[in-house]
Every structure is written in C-alpha cells, then in structure tokens.
Amino acid sequence: MVLQKIKSIMKESPFIMQVIARIYRFVHYNNAWKYRIWGGNTISLSSAFLKGTSFDISGKNNIIIVGPKARLFNCKIKIIGDSNRLEIKSGSTIISNTSFWMQHGSNEIIIGHDSTIEGGSLAAIEGTKITVGDDCMFSSDIEIRTGDSHSIINAVNEKRINPSDDILIGDHVWLTAHVRVMKGAVIPNNSIVGNSAIVTSKFDKENSVYAGIPAKHIKDNINWDRYLR
C-alpha cells in the first residue's frame, strides 16, 4: 500500500518524474548528449526512459523528441541528412528492439501516444513521412519503409519509376508479427493486419482485417483489445 502510494506521487509529479528519468538514463548510458552539444541538432528526452538506445546523427538541424514516460529499450536511431524529425509521443509508449532510419533531408517519423512496438525497423527517405497514430500495437519483426533505397529505371527513357511516398497508419492499429508496410500505404483506424502481410495499398475502411501478399481487405466490423476478455 505504501509502495503504491509512493509510485502514485511519483507519476503525478512532473518534476519528480523528470529527475527519476534523468537518473535512469544516466545509469543506462546513451550517447544523446554529444549530438546536443555538436552538430546543431535538438534532442529532447524530457521524462523519457531510455536503456540500450543509441544515436548516430550525420547532419544538422535534426530534431528528436521523446515524450514524458515513453520508454525505449535497445533501439537505434540513425539520421543521415539535415532537418529530419523523429517524435515519439508520451504516455504508455514502449518501443523495444527497433531501429529508426532517416536518410536525405526533411523526413519525419511520428509515433503516437500510448503505442507499442516489439521490434523491427522504420525507415523514411527522400523527404517523406511515416505517421503512426495513438494506441497502436506492433508485434515483432515489423518493417515500415517509405522507399526502396535504390533506383528502378525505365529502360526506354532512362527515367526513374520508383519514387518514395508517405505512409499513414491510423489510431488503434494492430500489426501482427512479420508485417511489411511499404511506401504509399494507408491503414485506417481500428484495423488489424494479419501475420506476414505486405501492405502496399491505400485502404480506407476502418474496423477491418487486412491480410495476404499483397494485403487485401478480408473482414469488416471488427475491433481489438490488448487483453483477453
């Protein structure tokens, strides 16, 4: 009872939470400090808890924001280029064993409040954006990428035919294990994407299940819960 009361006081006090988070990050060393000092980059960790998380930034005017109470475990953040933005919002946000990659300039990766990721990679290149809504649940071995990282050329006119494109994932979306979300994809609110599916389309029907290679709409009028009822 006393321990629960102490925990409650800690959570309700932003100042105490910030002090505890700073101590936690100091004990579980991360190298964010050097990118604050050199390179003209902004890293705001507030009351976030980081363990085994590394930063590798080559560029300037990049912004990384991890909101209060968010937790990152064994993550890698790599930025190559200028004016990129990574924002991981506050709440019961837990991200583990995940890499974030931004290459070229003016890319964005936004993770919503209270979302969880158990493992995988998110890559935004060529000035594109990955948006993940609130209360999403991503399983392990998830890959989300806005581009192919290499050029595909039309053999007749020598023009590139594989431009990068934004990805939008709505609120309360469950990506099950081994899902791939490719450039230009849209996944609506309250949806489930089945195991090992590859999402390449802009879907618009909420409360649905999408599955297959490539993913297709297979069921509607559903929702999901993190806990068994």
PyMOL commands that set and color helices and strands:
alter all, ss='L'
color gray80, all
select helices_A, chain A and resi 2-12+14-27+32-37
alter helices_A, ss='H'
color red, helices_A
select strands_A, chain A and resi 42-44+49-51+54-58+63-66+71-73+76-80+85-88+94-96+98-103+108-111+116-117+120-125+129-132+137-138+142-145+167-169+174-175+180-181+186-187+192-193+198-199+208-211+216-220
alter strands_A, ss='S'
color yellow, strands_A
deselect
rebuild
show_as cartoon
